[in-house]
Amino acid sequence: MKSTAIKGFHTVEFFRAVKEKMAKATEGMSLPEQREYWKQMREGKMELA
């Protein structure tokens, strides 16, 4: 079996960082605000900073 792993890339660390960015981006938002925010993210109108 051939490995396709990228050296220096750690999946768990990457997704933990993404999760933290998502939490910071939606901190203090109400549920309707969060829904609108994620809708815009899905539509590609904004990116996770």
C-alpha positions as a Markdown table, in Angstrom:
| # | Residue | x | y | z |
|---|---|---|---|---|
| 1 | Met | 0.0 | 0.0 | 0.0 |
| 2 | Lys | 1.4 | 3.4 | -1.0 |
| 3 | Ser | 1.2 | 6.2 | 1.5 |
| 4 | Thr | -0.1 | 9.6 | 0.3 |
| 5 | Ala | 0.6 | 11.5 | 3.5 |
| 6 | Ile | 2.0 | 15.0 | 3.3 |
| 7 | Lys | 5.1 | 15.5 | 5.4 |
| 8 | Gly | 4.6 | 18.1 | 8.0 |
| 9 | Phe | 0.8 | 18.0 | 7.9 |
| 10 | His | -1.0 | 16.9 | 11.0 |
| 11 | Thr | -4.7 | 16.4 | 10.5 |
| 12 | Val | -5.8 | 16.7 | 14.2 |
| 13 | Glu | -3.8 | 20.0 | 14.7 |
| 14 | Phe | -5.3 | 21.4 | 11.5 |
| 15 | Phe | -8.9 | 20.7 | 12.4 |
| 16 | Arg | -8.4 | 21.9 | 16.0 |
| 17 | Ala | -7.2 | 25.2 | 14.6 |
| 18 | Val | -10.2 | 25.4 | 12.2 |
| 19 | Lys | -12.5 | 24.7 | 15.1 |
| 20 | Glu | -11.0 | 27.5 | 17.2 |
| 21 | Lys | -11.3 | 29.9 | 14.3 |
| 22 | Met | -15.0 | 29.0 | 13.9 |
| 23 | Ala | -15.6 | 29.5 | 17.6 |
| 24 | Lys | -13.9 | 32.9 | 17.6 |
| 25 | Ala | -15.8 | 34.0 | 14.5 |
| 26 | Thr | -19.2 | 33.2 | 15.9 |
| 27 | Glu | -18.5 | 34.2 | 19.5 |
| 28 | Gly | -21.3 | 36.4 | 20.9 |
| 29 | Met | -23.6 | 35.8 | 17.9 |
| 30 | Ser | -27.2 | 34.8 | 18.3 |
| 31 | Leu | -28.5 | 31.6 | 16.6 |
| 32 | Pro | -30.1 | 33.5 | 13.7 |
| 33 | Glu | -26.8 | 35.5 | 13.2 |
| 34 | Gln | -24.8 | 32.3 | 13.3 |
| 35 | Arg | -27.1 | 30.7 | 10.7 |
| 36 | Glu | -26.7 | 33.7 | 8.4 |
| 37 | Tyr | -22.9 | 33.7 | 8.9 |
| 38 | Trp | -22.6 | 29.9 | 8.0 |
| 39 | Lys | -25.0 | 30.4 | 5.1 |
| 40 | Gln | -22.6 | 33.0 | 3.6 |
| 41 | Met | -19.6 | 30.8 | 4.3 |
| 42 | Arg | -21.3 | 27.9 | 2.4 |
| 43 | Glu | -22.1 | 30.2 | -0.5 |
| 44 | Gly | -18.5 | 31.4 | -0.7 |
| 45 | Lys | -19.3 | 35.0 | 0.0 |
| 46 | Met | -16.8 | 35.0 | 2.9 |
| 47 | Glu | -13.9 | 32.9 | 4.1 |
| 48 | Leu | -12.9 | 31.8 | 7.6 |
| 49 | Ala | -10.1 | 34.1 | 8.6 |
